[in-house]
Amino acid sequence: MISLLTMVKMESSVSTPHCSFVIYLFRDLKALPLFIQDFRAFFQKFPLNYELICVIDSTPEEHVLKELKSTAPQNESWQILTNAAKIGRAQSLQKGASHARGELIIFPSLMMATPLGDLFKILQHLMSEPSMMACWGERYSKKSEVMTHSLHAALKTENTFNKILKEKNPHSALDPLCEIGGLRKTAWSEIENAPELKKSKGWFLANHCQKVLRQKNLPQHFLHIHDSGLRPTDFSLWSARWELLRQSLFETL
């Protein structure tokens, strides 16, 4: 596999971000400083130009964002997008992806439920495999995974509906409800106007992206990741259950 340093050196532009990290915020703006601190400590090890795209569903505490932006290292740029009305995580991530300048668009966990090392594996796979259009996390392929034994309500819910969606749609991924992943900007340009993505209301986006990528025969890969089960307060368990029930009854993924 090509080293990350070699791949970055192959890039022709030093001003354009190599990758864009899209983050959704609603009630959890206070969690952002710790995320940024750990994010910088990890990604500053690598010669990457990257941008952070924060899509906000409410009036932000602007001083928090301005302070974080003002302390950005030279290779880190920012976009702050504030929605005029609440549109939810899935639609917000789509908005952020459509504004991305990097060739790779990555969706991290604000609570770092998935370690940054696992996120980096997804990024590295996309950078080292130019023909791969998307790479998503999956949480089942290792038998010891907490997904099937977790006490976290979010993981229990996702595990239950993963089984239902898989039974209803045999062609769907092993773990369609894993929200950690990324795709190429060229792939996003191919799918962003698909009617199926307009249906992705609420929290979950990855499953709809995967469906459209399959329809367009765009190759996607799945890598095992860890998920601690931590979710931001933006995540409403009841809303997630109703949305997944709707998808199970009325959508083919």
N, C-alpha and C positions, 0 to 999 in steps of 0.2 A: 504494500500500500504506500502511495506517495506521502511523504512527510508534509505536515501542515505548513512548515516554513517554505518548502519548495513550491507548494501550491500557491501560497500568497505571493511569492516572488514572481510567479508566472503572470500575475494580474498586471494589466497594462496601466491602470490608473491608481494613483495613490490618494486621490481626493474622494473618489466614490467609495462608499462603504462596501466591504466584502459581504456583510450580512446585516440584516435588520431584525432586531428582537422586538416583537410586538407584545405589549403588556396592557391588560385591561384593568381599570381602576374604577371603583364606585365608592364604597365605604372604607376601603383599605388603603387610603393614601399614607397613613401613618406606618404601614408596613414597608413602604417603598425605600426609605433610607437604609434599613438593614439589608434589604435585598440588593440595593446598589452597592453597598459596602462589600458584601460577599461576592457579588458579581464582578466588580472591578478587581478584587484581590485574585480572583480566578483567571479572568480573561486578559488581564494585563500581562500574564506570562507569555502570551502569544502575539505574534506580529500581525494583528488584525486591525483593520479599520472597520468600526461597526457603529451602528446607530441604534438608539433606543426610541421606540415609538410608544408613547403613553396615550392611550385613548381613554378619556374620562367621561363617565356617565353622570356627573354632577358637578356643581361649581367647586373647583379645586381650592385647596388652601395654597394659593399661588406662591407664598413664601417658601414652602417646602420644595416645590418643583424648581423655583428659581435658584434656591441654594444648591440643590443637587446638580442642576445644569451648570452653575457657575464653577463648580469644582471638577467638572469633567476633564479627564486627561485629553491630550491632543488628538488621540485617535478615536475619541468618542464624540459622536454628534447626537443631537436630540430633535425629536418632533413631538409636540404636545398638541393633541387633538381633543377638543372638548365638544361633546354632543349637545345639540340644542335641547334635546329631550332624551329621556332614558330609552335606550334601545337594546340593552342587554349585552352580554359578553360576546355571543356568536356574531352578531351584527357589528359590534365594535371591532372585533378582530378582523373582520372583513374590511372594514373601513381603514384600519391600520395597514393591512397588507396592501391595499390599493395605493397607499401613499409611500410604500417602501421604496427606497432607492438602492438597497443592496440586492445582489443577485440571489442571495439565499434569505428566505424569510422564516424565522424561527419563533415558535410559541413556547416561552418558558413558564414555569410555575412561580408566581409571586411569592408563595410561601415556601418555595424550594422543597416541596413535597417530593419532587424528583431531583436528585443531586445534580449539581452543575456538571460533574464528570459524565453523567449519562446524557445530559443535553449536548455536551461536547462530542460524544460519540455520534450523535445524529448529525451534527454539523460537519464533523470530519468525514462521515460516510458520503454526504452530499458533495463535499469538496473533492473527494477522491474518486467519485464515480460520476463523471459528467453526463452519462446517459440516464442516470436516475433522476426522476422528476420530483419525487417526494420521499421522505423517510419519516415514519411514525413510530412512536413507542408502543410496546405491548408488554403486558404484565403477567402473562400466564405460562410462558414456555419453561420456566424453572419451577420445579415441583415445590420448592420450599417457599415460594412467593407468598407474601402475606395477603394477596388479593382474595384468596379463597378461605382465609381464616381470620381476617381482620375484624376488630370490634368497631372500627370507624364506620359510621352510618353511611357516609358517601361511598366508600368502597363496597359496602354491602349492597347498596342500591345499584351501583354500576355493575357489580358482578351478576346480580339478578337479571338486569335488563340486557346485559351482554348475552346471556344464555337465551333469552327470549328473541332478541334480534338475530342471533346466529341461527336459531331454529327456524325462524321465519324466512331468513335470507341466507341460504347456504354459501352464497358467493361473497358475503361480507367478511371483513377481516377477523382475525382471532380475537382482537380487542378493540372494537370500533369506538368505544367510549373513552379510550385513553386520549387525553387532550394535549399530550406532549408530542411535538413533532415539528416538521418544517418542510418547505418545498421551495422549488426554484421560482424566481420571479416570472420566468417565461411560462412555467406551468400555471402560476396564478393568473396570468393574463389570459390563458386558455380557458379557465374555468370560472373566473370571477362573475361573469354575467349569466351563469347557468341558473335556470329557474329553481333547481333543487336547493341552491344555496340561499335563496330568498326564504326558504322554509325553515332555515336553521335559526329559529328564535330561541331565546333563553340562553343557556350556558354552553351547550355542546355544538361544536363546529366540525371537528375532525371527521366524524362519520359521514357527513354530507360531502366534504371534500373528497374523501376516499371513493365515494360512489361516483362522483363526476369524473374523477381521474380514471376509474375503471371504464366508464362509458366511452371516454376518449382514448382508451388504450395507451395511457401515459403510465410508464412504469413507476411503481412505488415499492418501497422496501419497509420491513418492520424489524426493529431491534428491541431486545428485551431491556426494560428499564425498571427501576425501583419506584414505588409510590408509597409514601408514609401514610397517606390518607388525610393529611392536613389540607384544609380548604380555607380560603379567605371568607370573611363574613359576607362577602358579596354572594357567595354560593348559598342558595336557598334549597334545602333538601326537599321541601314539599313542592316547590316550583319545578325542580329537576325531575321529581317522580311523575308529576303530571305531564311534563313535556315528553318524557320517555314513554309514558303510557300512550300518549297521542301518536308518537312515532311508531310504536309497536302495533297500534290498531290501524293506522291510516297511511303509513309510508312504507315503501320498499327500499331498504338501504343495501 
